């Protein structure tokens, strides 16, 4: 096959030998067709990863399509309840909501092109598509959220569809469930060459940060996330208030919404109400394409927070680490995998613990520098898009070419 020019740009960034393995796997899949289905093209880590992954697969000779499910207000309220319930939050899901979910899935299956040799169906929203899988196609359900302790009624409903897939992919071993199908482990990834993660000139960083009215004369504490209660932006503000009693600094909460999240506006309103009480708190409601702005904010920050109370993976952690920043995150989900305690950052379980670690980093810049150096190396080895591509190619090869699989496919990443 012709070597992909855009992929070659990663050769000096990815660990040695990564691209050669990618090319070898891709050679075996020439002419195959792959399909991805999720709930939105903008907002959230799933859409962001697909925007970067699909063009590379196309260039490698694997025809790739991306379809999105379209639903009613009731459908999105239902799937948001599913999301919360699967993450352990008690939810009331009525028979009407279950019927709406199935009717929207059925309608979308009639309208969308589901052809292809291989499909990855992302998260609960289109899970019932499996009923319309074309003959001979291999389909995987890709779960990006923490379902380690789901509300049983909701999981029982979804499980009847998940068990019909050829396999399920989870982000952490602890998210796996008792299923009748093989289960695979793939970590999400960041693209070091994307607008959100590429190198930026210092003067551009300064200009963007200044444009938001933020002074770099004070240390900047930053959390980048959708305005979602599980990201705990109000808990971040409480921790910042404790820190401000001892350290002069500012807090930036930057994020936006997603078309499949009807609760986002309410959470944002509450955050703005709290943030307006302190001139050193900046609430930035950013559009989905504000990648350069987020990049600049992360590079200007003294540290990155991701104080989630539930988290599927939390790619903002790897984004911050890639920029050499110490990260303080909630001790949940994929944050615990990315943030090695005392080496690449810290995990916390409370507002008080978060405030303590913020002050520790502010008062010990040499610790922050060492952690930042470790963090870049750890992301390079484990959480770059090149490793993600390798994992998908390996599973596609197993399923489409016929290689034997294990019940749990361990990612090629070298996470410790």
Secondary structure, 3 states (H helix, E strand, C coil): CCCCHHHHCCCCCCCCCHHHHHHHHHHCCCCCEEEEEECCCCCCHHHHHHHHHHHHHHHCCCEEEEEECCCCHHHHHHHHHHHHHHCCCCCCCCHHHHHHHHHHHHHHHHHCCCCCCEEEEECCCCHHHHHHCCCCCEEEEECCCCCCCCCHHHHHHHHHHHCCCCEEEECCHHHCCCCCCCEEECCCCECCCCCCCCCCCHHHHHHHHHHCCCCCCCEEEEEECCCCHHHCHHHHHHHHHHHHCCCCEEEEEEECCCCCCCCHHHHHHHHHHHHCCCCCEEEEECCCCCHHHHHHHHHHCCEEEECCCCCCCCHHHHHHHHCCCEEEEECCCCHHHHCCECCCEEEECCHHHHHHHHHHHHHCHHHHHHHHHHHHHHHHHHCEHHHHHHHHHHHHHHHHHCCCCCCEECCCCCCC
